[in-house]
Amino acid sequence: MAELVGNVLVGQSGGPTAVINASVAGIIAEALNHECIEEIYGALNGVFGILQEDLVDLASESQQQIRALKHTPGAALGTCRFKLKKPADFERVLEVFKAHNIRYFFYIGGNDSQDTADKISKLAQQQGYELRVIGVPKTVDNDLSVTDHCPGYGSVIKYLATSVREIACDSESMGQGDLVSIIEVMGRSAGWIAAGAALAKRRDHPHDPPHLIYLPEIPFDQAKCLEDIKRVLKREKFCQIVVSEGLTDSDGNYVSADAATDAFGHAQLGGAGDFLKELVETNLPGVKARLAKPGLMQRAAAHCASKTDADEAYLAGQGAVLAAVRGENDKMITLVRGDADHYTCETGLVALADVANSVKKLPREWINEDGVSMNFQFLRYAQPLIQGEVTLPQDSGVPVFARLEKSRIDKALAAYIA
């Protein structure tokens, strides 16, 4: 295939993770190795920034700041939950690409982001504009199909398992068989994050906290929940519960959801923990319930990030560039687990259309029959993903993160109203 000469554009979309910027660092580092790539641009705030022609020069950033991206949480380029809806929106994206000779587009994001990348790629093909689009997976939810796991997941469950152990020490000192400690975690449609709390259990200590894990994959039964809690409190000083925000009842309805929706039509969640707290205090006299919501902290906790996760996020960025340069298009990078007894991981490719708008559920066979604990199959899957620690440089006792200069690229088009 003939070499494609032109510029790179990279964007970030959706909720950030502790390692999403490592993928940007991988893209920049690899792009600098190829003569066919002339300039390396970043889109501020994802596709919304592309519509506004808000582009920055990433090649002009210092190598020190590029390296710092590997341990910096949040989305250094800015992110968005903006959905391209009108045909004019997609046309505008291509106009911006043509105006700046963008021939390589790398979009880092989850399900909806990969759908956006797929549609942009398809339109470019229809118009005969040579463009190579590669999606880079990102989501703490770990619910992208096809890929074994997603960059961002290992770090969020490392943080969660650590927090479970820490909170358990606090609860054990306070409880006398009358305390329920509830932790509400992210996970709209799948329970991957909540399941990760099981990594806090010590080997051969099945009664270690978390004592109960409530997942979207298992319809919630109030009566069973109360019986589960009473059973734990009979034997322990406290009962620790981890619940996914996407908890649903037997009819598939969220136990707690706001009437509002986001730009992609998803219900605004947050309240499953409050629901459980009220359930306990209303039905179990004399039992105190305490609720912790890690919220944004769980996806921004660079101080507790997994080195394995950060390394794989960087690898995914590198793999995207390598794939595009050799002629791949309309694909997403996947993480492929090796077959060896010791954990290995390499990158693969899958069509964007096979990923867009699909959700990978937690396998039912990885959940024990009790519906509130995980078995060895899940532990064997998740344990390797949390290994190693990311070393953070410190200044006066607190971490130092990347601060990009974000040198703006001159605009070539008229303003656009999205």
TORKOL-4160 file (C-alpha; in steps of 0.2 Angstrom, whole numbers, padded with zeros to 4 digits, m for minus):
418
<pt num="1" X="0000" Y="0000" Z="0000"/>
<pt num="2" X="0006" Y="0017" Z="m0005"/>
<pt num="3" X="0013" Y="0028" Z="0010"/>
<pt num="4" X="0000" Y="0041" Z="0016"/>
<pt num="5" X="0008" Y="0058" Z="0020"/>
<pt num="6" X="m0001" Y="0070" Z="0031"/>
<pt num="7" X="m0005" Y="0075" Z="0048"/>
<pt num="8" X="m0011" Y="0066" Z="0064"/>
<pt num="9" X="m0025" Y="0072" Z="0075"/>
<pt num="10" X="m0029" Y="0064" Z="0092"/>
<pt num="11" X="m0044" Y="0067" Z="0102"/>
<pt num="12" X="m0051" Y="0061" Z="0119"/>
<pt num="13" X="m0069" Y="0058" Z="0123"/>
<pt num="14" X="m0080" Y="0052" Z="0137"/>
<pt num="15" X="m0076" Y="0050" Z="0156"/>
<pt num="16" X="m0057" Y="0051" Z="0159"/>
<pt num="17" X="m0047" Y="0038" Z="0167"/>
<pt num="18" X="m0031" Y="0037" Z="0177"/>
<pt num="19" X="m0021" Y="0032" Z="0162"/>
<pt num="20" X="m0030" Y="0039" Z="0147"/>
<pt num="21" X="m0016" Y="0052" Z="0144"/>
<pt num="22" X="m0004" Y="0037" Z="0143"/>
<pt num="23" X="m0012" Y="0033" Z="0126"/>
<pt num="24" X="m0009" Y="0050" Z="0120"/>
<pt num="25" X="0009" Y="0049" Z="0125"/>
<pt num="26" X="0010" Y="0033" Z="0116"/>
<pt num="27" X="0003" Y="0040" Z="0100"/>
<pt num="28" X="0014" Y="0055" Z="0100"/>
<pt num="29" X="0030" Y="0045" Z="0104"/>
<pt num="30" X="0026" Y="0033" Z="0090"/>
<pt num="31" X="0020" Y="0046" Z="0077"/>
<pt num="32" X="0037" Y="0055" Z="0079"/>
<pt num="33" X="0046" Y="0039" Z="0072"/>
<pt num="34" X="0037" Y="0040" Z="0055"/>
<pt num="35" X="0042" Y="0052" Z="0041"/>
<pt num="36" X="0025" Y="0050" Z="0033"/>
<pt num="37" X="0018" Y="0060" Z="0048"/>
<pt num="38" X="0022" Y="0078" Z="0046"/>
<pt num="39" X="0012" Y="0086" Z="0061"/>
<pt num="40" X="0004" Y="0080" Z="0076"/>
<pt num="41" X="m0011" Y="0089" Z="0082"/>
<pt num="42" X="m0023" Y="0087" Z="0097"/>
<pt num="43" X="m0041" Y="0091" Z="0097"/>
<pt num="44" X="m0047" Y="0101" Z="0112"/>
<pt num="45" X="m0062" Y="0093" Z="0120"/>
<pt num="46" X="m0064" Y="0079" Z="0107"/>
<pt num="47" X="m0076" Y="0081" Z="0093"/>
<pt num="48" X="m0083" Y="0097" Z="0100"/>
<pt num="49" X="m0066" Y="0104" Z="0098"/>
<pt num="50" X="m0065" Y="0098" Z="0080"/>
<pt num="51" X="m0081" Y="0106" Z="0076"/>
<pt num="52" X="m0074" Y="0123" Z="0083"/>
<pt num="53" X="m0057" Y="0120" Z="0074"/>
<pt num="54" X="m0049" Y="0121" Z="0091"/>
<pt num="55" X="m0033" Y="0111" Z="0087"/>
<pt num="56" X="m0016" Y="0112" Z="0096"/>
<pt num="57" X="0002" Y="0107" Z="0091"/>
<pt num="58" X="0007" Y="0092" Z="0101"/>
<pt num="59" X="0024" Y="0090" Z="0093"/>
<pt num="60" X="0029" Y="0107" Z="0100"/>
<pt num="61" X="0027" Y="0101" Z="0118"/>
<pt num="62" X="0042" Y="0097" Z="0128"/>
<pt num="63" X="0047" Y="0079" Z="0130"/>
<pt num="64" X="0047" Y="0081" Z="0149"/>
<pt num="65" X="0028" Y="0085" Z="0148"/>
<pt num="66" X="0025" Y="0071" Z="0135"/>
<pt num="67" X="0033" Y="0059" Z="0147"/>
<pt num="68" X="0023" Y="0066" Z="0162"/>
<pt num="69" X="0007" Y="0062" Z="0152"/>
<pt num="70" X="0010" Y="0044" Z="0157"/>
<pt num="71" X="0006" Y="0047" Z="0175"/>
<pt num="72" X="m0006" Y="0061" Z="0173"/>
<pt num="73" X="m0025" Y="0058" Z="0176"/>
<pt num="74" X="m0039" Y="0066" Z="0168"/>
<pt num="75" X="m0040" Y="0071" Z="0149"/>
<pt num="76" X="m0025" Y="0082" Z="0146"/>
<pt num="77" X="m0033" Y="0088" Z="0129"/>
<pt num="78" X="m0050" Y="0090" Z="0137"/>
<pt num="79" X="m0065" Y="0078" Z="0133"/>
<pt num="80" X="m0083" Y="0079" Z="0129"/>
<pt num="81" X="m0099" Y="0070" Z="0129"/>
<pt num="82" X="m0105" Y="0079" Z="0113"/>
<pt num="83" X="m0114" Y="0068" Z="0100"/>
<pt num="84" X="m0113" Y="0072" Z="0082"/>
<pt num="85" X="m0131" Y="0072" Z="0076"/>
<pt num="86" X="m0133" Y="0082" Z="0060"/>
<pt num="87" X="m0126" Y="0077" Z="0044"/>
<pt num="88" X="m0119" Y="0095" Z="0044"/>
<pt num="89" X="m0109" Y="0090" Z="0060"/>
<pt num="90" X="m0100" Y="0076" Z="0051"/>
<pt num="91" X="m0097" Y="0086" Z="0035"/>
<pt num="92" X="m0089" Y="0100" Z="0046"/>
<pt num="93" X="m0077" Y="0087" Z="0054"/>
<pt num="94" X="m0071" Y="0082" Z="0037"/>
<pt num="95" X="m0070" Y="0100" Z="0032"/>
<pt num="96" X="m0058" Y="0103" Z="0046"/>
<pt num="97" X="m0048" Y="0088" Z="0042"/>
<pt num="98" X="m0046" Y="0093" Z="0024"/>
<pt num="99" X="m0041" Y="0111" Z="0029"/>
<pt num="100" X="m0027" Y="0104" Z="0040"/>
<pt num="101" X="m0022" Y="0089" Z="0030"/>
<pt num="102" X="m0027" Y="0077" Z="0043"/>
<pt num="103" X="m0024" Y="0060" Z="0036"/>
<pt num="104" X="m0023" Y="0050" Z="0053"/>
<pt num="105" X="m0036" Y="0052" Z="0066"/>
<pt num="106" X="m0035" Y="0043" Z="0083"/>
<pt num="107" X="m0050" Y="0044" Z="0094"/>
<pt num="108" X="m0048" Y="0038" Z="0112"/>
<pt num="109" X="m0064" Y="0033" Z="0120"/>
<pt num="110" X="m0078" Y="0021" Z="0125"/>
<pt num="111" X="m0093" Y="0014" Z="0116"/>
<pt num="112" X="m0101" Y="0030" Z="0109"/>
<pt num="113" X="m0084" Y="0037" Z="0104"/>
<pt num="114" X="m0080" Y="0022" Z="0094"/>
<pt num="115" X="m0097" Y="0024" Z="0085"/>
<pt num="116" X="m0092" Y="0042" Z="0081"/>
<pt num="117" X="m0075" Y="0037" Z="0074"/>
<pt num="118" X="m0084" Y="0024" Z="0064"/>
<pt num="119" X="m0096" Y="0036" Z="0056"/>
<pt num="120" X="m0082" Y="0049" Z="0052"/>
<pt num="121" X="m0072" Y="0035" Z="0044"/>
<pt num="122" X="m0087" Y="0029" Z="0033"/>
<pt num="123" X="m0091" Y="0047" Z="0028"/>
<pt num="124" X="m0073" Y="0050" Z="0022"/>
<pt num="125" X="m0073" Y="0034" Z="0012"/>
<pt num="126" X="m0090" Y="0040" Z="0004"/>
<pt num="127" X="m0082" Y="0056" Z="m0001"/>
<pt num="128" X="m0066" Y="0048" Z="m0007"/>
<pt num="129" X="m0055" Y="0057" Z="0006"/>
<pt num="130" X="m0040" Y="0046" Z="0011"/>
<pt num="131" X="m0041" Y="0045" Z="0030"/>
<pt num="132" X="m0036" Y="0032" Z="0042"/>
<pt num="133" X="m0046" Y="0031" Z="0058"/>
<pt num="134" X="m0041" Y="0020" Z="0072"/>
<pt num="135" X="m0050" Y="0020" Z="0089"/>
<pt num="136" X="m0041" Y="0018" Z="0105"/>
<pt num="137" X="m0051" Y="0009" Z="0119"/>
<pt num="138" X="m0054" Y="0019" Z="0135"/>
<pt num="139" X="m0066" Y="0015" Z="0149"/>
<pt num="140" X="m0066" Y="0012" Z="0168"/>
<pt num="141" X="m0082" Y="0002" Z="0165"/>
<pt num="142" X="m0073" Y="m0012" Z="0155"/>
<pt num="143" X="m0088" Y="m0014" Z="0145"/>
<pt num="144" X="m0081" Y="m0013" Z="0127"/>
<pt num="145" X="m0084" Y="m0029" Z="0117"/>
<pt num="146" X="m0071" Y="m0039" Z="0109"/>
<pt num="147" X="m0056" Y="m0032" Z="0118"/>
<pt num="148" X="m0051" Y="m0043" Z="0133"/>
<pt num="149" X="m0050" Y="m0028" Z="0144"/>
<pt num="150" X="m0050" Y="m0009" Z="0143"/>
<pt num="151" X="m0036" Y="0003" Z="0148"/>
<pt num="152" X="m0042" Y="0012" Z="0164"/>
<pt num="153" X="m0050" Y="m0003" Z="0171"/>
<pt num="154" X="m0035" Y="m0010" Z="0180"/>
<pt num="155" X="m0032" Y="0006" Z="0189"/>
<pt num="156" X="m0050" Y="0009" Z="0195"/>
<pt num="157" X="m0051" Y="m0008" Z="0203"/>
<pt num="158" X="m0034" Y="m0007" Z="0211"/>
<pt num="159" X="m0040" Y="0009" Z="0219"/>
<pt num="160" X="m0057" Y="0001" Z="0224"/>
<pt num="161" X="m0049" Y="m0014" Z="0231"/>
<pt num="162" X="m0037" Y="m0004" Z="0241"/>
<pt num="163" X="m0051" Y="0008" Z="0247"/>
<pt num="164" X="m0061" Y="m0008" Z="0252"/>
<pt num="165" X="m0047" Y="m0014" Z="0263"/>
<pt num="166" X="m0044" Y="0004" Z="0271"/>
<pt num="167" X="m0063" Y="0007" Z="0274"/>
<pt num="168" X="m0064" Y="m0011" Z="0282"/>
<pt num="169" X="m0051" Y="m0007" Z="0295"/>
<pt num="170" X="m0061" Y="0009" Z="0300"/>
<pt num="171" X="m0078" Y="m0001" Z="0300"/>
<pt num="172" X="m0070" Y="m0015" Z="0310"/>
<pt num="173" X="m0065" Y="m0003" Z="0324"/>
<pt num="174" X="m0082" Y="0005" Z="0324"/>
<pt num="175" X="m0094" Y="m0010" Z="0322"/>
<pt num="176" X="m0102" Y="m0021" Z="0335"/>
<pt num="177" X="m0112" Y="m0032" Z="0323"/>
<pt num="178" X="m0123" Y="m0017" Z="0320"/>
<pt num="179" X="m0114" Y="m0007" Z="0306"/>
<pt num="180" X="m0117" Y="m0008" Z="0287"/>
<pt num="181" X="m0104" Y="0001" Z="0277"/>
<pt num="182" X="m0110" Y="0004" Z="0259"/>
<pt num="183" X="m0098" Y="0009" Z="0244"/>
<pt num="184" X="m0107" Y="0015" Z="0228"/>
<pt num="185" X="m0096" Y="0013" Z="0213"/>
<pt num="186" X="m0097" Y="0017" Z="0194"/>
<pt num="187" X="m0104" Y="0005" Z="0182"/>
<pt num="188" X="m0120" Y="0009" Z="0172"/>
<pt num="189" X="m0124" Y="m0007" Z="0162"/>
<pt num="190" X="m0111" Y="m0019" Z="0168"/>
<pt num="191" X="m0103" Y="m0024" Z="0185"/>
<pt num="192" X="m0085" Y="m0025" Z="0181"/>
<pt num="193" X="m0080" Y="m0011" Z="0193"/>
<pt num="194" X="m0090" Y="m0018" Z="0208"/>
<pt num="195" X="m0084" Y="m0035" Z="0204"/>
<pt num="196" X="m0066" Y="m0029" Z="0206"/>
<pt num="197" X="m0069" Y="m0025" Z="0224"/>
<pt num="198" X="m0067" Y="m0044" Z="0227"/>
<pt num="199" X="m0048" Y="m0042" Z="0224"/>
<pt num="200" X="m0048" Y="m0035" Z="0242"/>
<pt num="201" X="m0051" Y="m0052" Z="0249"/>
<pt num="202" X="m0036" Y="m0061" Z="0255"/>
<pt num="203" X="m0033" Y="m0079" Z="0248"/>
<pt num="204" X="m0041" Y="m0092" Z="0258"/>
<pt num="205" X="m0051" Y="m0079" Z="0268"/>
<pt num="206" X="m0069" Y="m0080" Z="0260"/>
<pt num="207" X="m0077" Y="m0070" Z="0274"/>
<pt num="208" X="m0066" Y="m0055" Z="0271"/>
<pt num="209" X="m0074" Y="m0039" Z="0265"/>
<pt num="210" X="m0082" Y="m0035" Z="0254"/>
<pt num="211" X="m0096" Y="m0046" Z="0261"/>
<pt num="212" X="m0109" Y="m0042" Z="0248"/>
<pt num="213" X="m0107" Y="m0036" Z="0230"/>
<pt num="214" X="m0122" Y="m0030" Z="0220"/>
<pt num="215" X="m0121" Y="m0030" Z="0202"/>
<pt num="216" X="m0132" Y="m0025" Z="0187"/>
<pt num="217" X="m0131" Y="m0042" Z="0180"/>
<pt num="218" X="m0140" Y="m0049" Z="0195"/>
<pt num="219" X="m0158" Y="m0043" Z="0197"/>
<pt num="220" X="m0159" Y="m0035" Z="0214"/>
<pt num="221" X="m0171" Y="m0043" Z="0227"/>
<pt num="222" X="m0174" Y="m0032" Z="0243"/>
<pt num="223" X="m0179" Y="m0047" Z="0254"/>
<pt num="224" X="m0164" Y="m0057" Z="0249"/>
<pt num="225" X="m0153" Y="m0042" Z="0252"/>
<pt num="226" X="m0159" Y="m0039" Z="0270"/>
<pt num="227" X="m0157" Y="m0058" Z="0273"/>
<pt num="228" X="m0139" Y="m0057" Z="0266"/>
<pt num="229" X="m0135" Y="m0042" Z="0278"/>
<pt num="230" X="m0142" Y="m0051" Z="0293"/>
<pt num="231" X="m0132" Y="m0066" Z="0290"/>
<pt num="232" X="m0116" Y="m0057" Z="0288"/>
<pt num="233" X="m0120" Y="m0047" Z="0304"/>
<pt num="234" X="m0122" Y="m0063" Z="0314"/>
<pt num="235" X="m0104" Y="m0068" Z="0311"/>
<pt num="236" X="m0095" Y="m0051" Z="0308"/>
<pt num="237" X="m0093" Y="m0034" Z="0317"/>
<pt num="238" X="m0099" Y="m0025" Z="0302"/>
<pt num="239" X="m0106" Y="m0029" Z="0284"/>
<pt num="240" X="m0097" Y="m0021" Z="0270"/>
<pt num="241" X="m0107" Y="m0019" Z="0253"/>
<pt num="242" X="m0101" Y="m0013" Z="0236"/>
<pt num="243" X="m0115" Y="m0009" Z="0224"/>
<pt num="244" X="m0114" Y="m0003" Z="0206"/>
<pt num="245" X="m0123" Y="0013" Z="0202"/>
<pt num="246" X="m0132" Y="0003" Z="0188"/>
<pt num="247" X="m0141" Y="m0009" Z="0200"/>
<pt num="248" X="m0158" Y="m0014" Z="0193"/>
<pt num="249" X="m0173" Y="m0024" Z="0199"/>
<pt num="250" X="m0181" Y="m0039" Z="0191"/>
<pt num="251" X="m0190" Y="m0028" Z="0178"/>
<pt num="252" X="m0174" Y="m0021" Z="0172"/>
<pt num="253" X="m0177" Y="m0004" Z="0180"/>
<pt num="254" X="m0164" Y="0006" Z="0189"/>
<pt num="255" X="m0167" Y="0006" Z="0208"/>
<pt num="256" X="m0162" Y="0024" Z="0207"/>
<pt num="257" X="m0161" Y="0035" Z="0192"/>
<pt num="258" X="m0164" Y="0053" Z="0188"/>
<pt num="259" X="m0176" Y="0058" Z="0175"/>
<pt num="260" X="m0162" Y="0068" Z="0166"/>
<pt num="261" X="m0151" Y="0060" Z="0152"/>
<pt num="262" X="m0134" Y="0064" Z="0145"/>
<pt num="263" X="m0130" Y="0069" Z="0127"/>
<pt num="264" X="m0131" Y="0051" Z="0122"/>
<pt num="265" X="m0148" Y="0047" Z="0130"/>
<pt num="266" X="m0141" Y="0038" Z="0145"/>
<pt num="267" X="m0150" Y="0040" Z="0162"/>
<pt num="268" X="m0141" Y="0050" Z="0175"/>
<pt num="269" X="m0137" Y="0038" Z="0188"/>
<pt num="270" X="m0131" Y="0040" Z="0206"/>
<pt num="271" X="m0142" Y="0035" Z="0221"/>
<pt num="272" X="m0141" Y="0016" Z="0222"/>
<pt num="273" X="m0130" Y="0018" Z="0238"/>
<pt num="274" X="m0143" Y="0030" Z="0245"/>
<pt num="275" X="m0157" Y="0017" Z="0241"/>
<pt num="276" X="m0148" Y="0003" Z="0250"/>
<pt num="277" X="m0144" Y="0014" Z="0265"/>
<pt num="278" X="m0163" Y="0019" Z="0267"/>
<pt num="279" X="m0167" Y="0000" Z="0264"/>
<pt num="280" X="m0156" Y="m0005" Z="0279"/>
<pt num="281" X="m0161" Y="0009" Z="0291"/>
<pt num="282" X="m0180" Y="0006" Z="0288"/>
<pt num="283" X="m0180" Y="m0013" Z="0289"/>
<pt num="284" X="m0166" Y="m0017" Z="0301"/>
<pt num="285" X="m0169" Y="m0008" Z="0318"/>
<pt num="286" X="m0153" Y="m0004" Z="0328"/>
<pt num="287" X="m0142" Y="m0006" Z="0313"/>
<pt num="288" X="m0132" Y="0009" Z="0307"/>
<pt num="289" X="m0128" Y="0012" Z="0289"/>
<pt num="290" X="m0114" Y="0023" Z="0282"/>
<pt num="291" X="m0112" Y="0027" Z="0263"/>
<pt num="292" X="m0096" Y="0031" Z="0254"/>
<pt num="293" X="m0096" Y="0037" Z="0236"/>
<pt num="294" X="m0079" Y="0037" Z="0228"/>
<pt num="295" X="m0087" Y="0046" Z="0213"/>
<pt num="296" X="m0074" Y="0055" Z="0202"/>
<pt num="297" X="m0060" Y="0049" Z="0214"/>
<pt num="298" X="m0061" Y="0031" Z="0208"/>
<pt num="299" X="m0056" Y="0036" Z="0190"/>
<pt num="300" X="m0044" Y="0050" Z="0194"/>
<pt num="301" X="m0033" Y="0041" Z="0207"/>
<pt num="302" X="m0016" Y="0041" Z="0199"/>
<pt num="303" X="m0008" Y="0039" Z="0215"/>
<pt num="304" X="m0016" Y="0021" Z="0215"/>
<pt num="305" X="m0014" Y="0017" Z="0197"/>
<pt num="306" X="m0009" Y="0000" Z="0190"/>
<pt num="307" X="0008" Y="0000" Z="0181"/>
<pt num="308" X="0001" Y="m0014" Z="0170"/>
<pt num="309" X="m0014" Y="m0003" Z="0166"/>
<pt num="310" X="m0003" Y="0012" Z="0162"/>
<pt num="311" X="0009" Y="0002" Z="0151"/>
<pt num="312" X="m0005" Y="m0006" Z="0141"/>
<pt num="313" X="m0013" Y="0011" Z="0138"/>
<pt num="314" X="0003" Y="0018" Z="0131"/>
<pt num="315" X="0005" Y="0002" Z="0121"/>
<pt num="316" X="m0013" Y="0004" Z="0114"/>
<pt num="317" X="m0008" Y="0022" Z="0108"/>
<pt num="318" X="0008" Y="0015" Z="0100"/>
<pt num="319" X="m0002" Y="0001" Z="0092"/>
<pt num="320" X="m0014" Y="0013" Z="0084"/>
<pt num="321" X="m0001" Y="0023" Z="0075"/>
<pt num="322" X="0008" Y="0007" Z="0069"/>
<pt num="323" X="m0008" Y="0000" Z="0062"/>
<pt num="324" X="m0013" Y="0016" Z="0053"/>
<pt num="325" X="0004" Y="0019" Z="0045"/>
<pt num="326" X="0004" Y="0001" Z="0038"/>
<pt num="327" X="m0013" Y="0005" Z="0030"/>
<pt num="328" X="m0027" Y="m0001" Z="0043"/>
<pt num="329" X="m0042" Y="0010" Z="0044"/>
<pt num="330" X="m0059" Y="0010" Z="0052"/>
<pt num="331" X="m0053" Y="m0001" Z="0066"/>
<pt num="332" X="m0051" Y="m0001" Z="0085"/>
<pt num="333" X="m0036" Y="m0007" Z="0095"/>
<pt num="334" X="m0039" Y="m0022" Z="0106"/>
<pt num="335" X="m0029" Y="m0029" Z="0121"/>
<pt num="336" X="m0026" Y="m0047" Z="0118"/>
<pt num="337" X="m0022" Y="m0058" Z="0133"/>
<pt num="338" X="m0008" Y="m0072" Z="0130"/>
<pt num="339" X="m0011" Y="m0090" Z="0133"/>
<pt num="340" X="0004" Y="m0093" Z="0144"/>
<pt num="341" X="0003" Y="m0097" Z="0162"/>
<pt num="342" X="0011" Y="m0080" Z="0166"/>
<pt num="343" X="0001" Y="m0064" Z="0161"/>
<pt num="344" X="0006" Y="m0057" Z="0144"/>
<pt num="345" X="m0004" Y="m0044" Z="0133"/>
<pt num="346" X="m0002" Y="m0038" Z="0115"/>
<pt num="347" X="m0013" Y="m0027" Z="0104"/>
<pt num="348" X="m0025" Y="m0033" Z="0090"/>
<pt num="349" X="m0038" Y="m0025" Z="0079"/>
<pt num="350" X="m0056" Y="m0026" Z="0077"/>
<pt num="351" X="m0068" Y="m0017" Z="0065"/>
<pt num="352" X="m0076" Y="m0001" Z="0073"/>
<pt num="353" X="m0093" Y="m0006" Z="0068"/>
<pt num="354" X="m0091" Y="m0022" Z="0079"/>
<pt num="355" X="m0088" Y="m0011" Z="0095"/>
<pt num="356" X="m0099" Y="0004" Z="0093"/>
<pt num="357" X="m0114" Y="0005" Z="0105"/>
<pt num="358" X="m0112" Y="m0013" Z="0111"/>
<pt num="359" X="m0110" Y="m0018" Z="0130"/>
<pt num="360" X="m0099" Y="m0032" Z="0137"/>
<pt num="361" X="m0108" Y="m0039" Z="0152"/>
<pt num="362" X="m0099" Y="m0048" Z="0166"/>
<pt num="363" X="m0100" Y="m0066" Z="0163"/>
<pt num="364" X="m0113" Y="m0075" Z="0174"/>
<pt num="365" X="m0102" Y="m0090" Z="0176"/>
<pt num="366" X="m0089" Y="m0078" Z="0185"/>
<pt num="367" X="m0102" Y="m0074" Z="0198"/>
<pt num="368" X="m0105" Y="m0087" Z="0212"/>
<pt num="369" X="m0122" Y="m0095" Z="0214"/>
<pt num="370" X="m0126" Y="m0083" Z="0229"/>
<pt num="371" X="m0126" Y="m0068" Z="0217"/>
<pt num="372" X="m0116" Y="m0057" Z="0228"/>
<pt num="373" X="m0098" Y="m0064" Z="0227"/>
<pt num="374" X="m0085" Y="m0068" Z="0213"/>
<pt num="375" X="m0077" Y="m0084" Z="0210"/>
<pt num="376" X="m0060" Y="m0089" Z="0205"/>
<pt num="377" X="m0063" Y="m0086" Z="0186"/>
<pt num="378" X="m0065" Y="m0068" Z="0189"/>
<pt num="379" X="m0051" Y="m0066" Z="0201"/>
<pt num="380" X="m0039" Y="m0075" Z="0189"/>
<pt num="381" X="m0045" Y="m0063" Z="0175"/>
<pt num="382" X="m0043" Y="m0047" Z="0186"/>
<pt num="383" X="m0028" Y="m0050" Z="0197"/>
<pt num="384" X="m0015" Y="m0047" Z="0183"/>
<pt num="385" X="m0023" Y="m0030" Z="0178"/>
<pt num="386" X="m0019" Y="m0022" Z="0195"/>
<pt num="387" X="0000" Y="m0027" Z="0196"/>
<pt num="388" X="0013" Y="m0014" Z="0199"/>
<pt num="389" X="0013" Y="0004" Z="0205"/>
<pt num="390" X="0016" Y="0020" Z="0194"/>
<pt num="391" X="0029" Y="0031" Z="0202"/>
<pt num="392" X="0023" Y="0049" Z="0203"/>
<pt num="393" X="0036" Y="0064" Z="0204"/>
<pt num="394" X="0033" Y="0074" Z="0220"/>
<pt num="395" X="0034" Y="0093" Z="0224"/>
<pt num="396" X="0032" Y="0098" Z="0242"/>
<pt num="397" X="0024" Y="0081" Z="0246"/>
<pt num="398" X="0010" Y="0081" Z="0232"/>
<pt num="399" X="0011" Y="0074" Z="0214"/>
<pt num="400" X="0017" Y="0084" Z="0199"/>
<pt num="401" X="0006" Y="0081" Z="0183"/>
<pt num="402" X="0008" Y="0086" Z="0165"/>
<pt num="403" X="0004" Y="0104" Z="0160"/>
<pt num="404" X="0003" Y="0105" Z="0141"/>
<pt num="405" X="0007" Y="0122" Z="0133"/>
<pt num="406" X="m0007" Y="0119" Z="0120"/>
<pt num="407" X="0000" Y="0130" Z="0107"/>
<pt num="408" X="m0015" Y="0134" Z="0095"/>
<pt num="409" X="m0015" Y="0130" Z="0077"/>
<pt num="410" X="m0022" Y="0144" Z="0066"/>
<pt num="411" X="m0040" Y="0142" Z="0061"/>
<pt num="412" X="m0043" Y="0141" Z="0042"/>
<pt num="413" X="m0062" Y="0140" Z="0042"/>
<pt num="414" X="m0077" Y="0151" Z="0047"/>
<pt num="415" X="m0084" Y="0148" Z="0064"/>
<pt num="416" X="m0097" Y="0134" Z="0066"/>
<pt num="417" X="m0112" Y="0133" Z="0077"/>
<pt num="418" X="m0115" Y="0116" Z="0083"/>
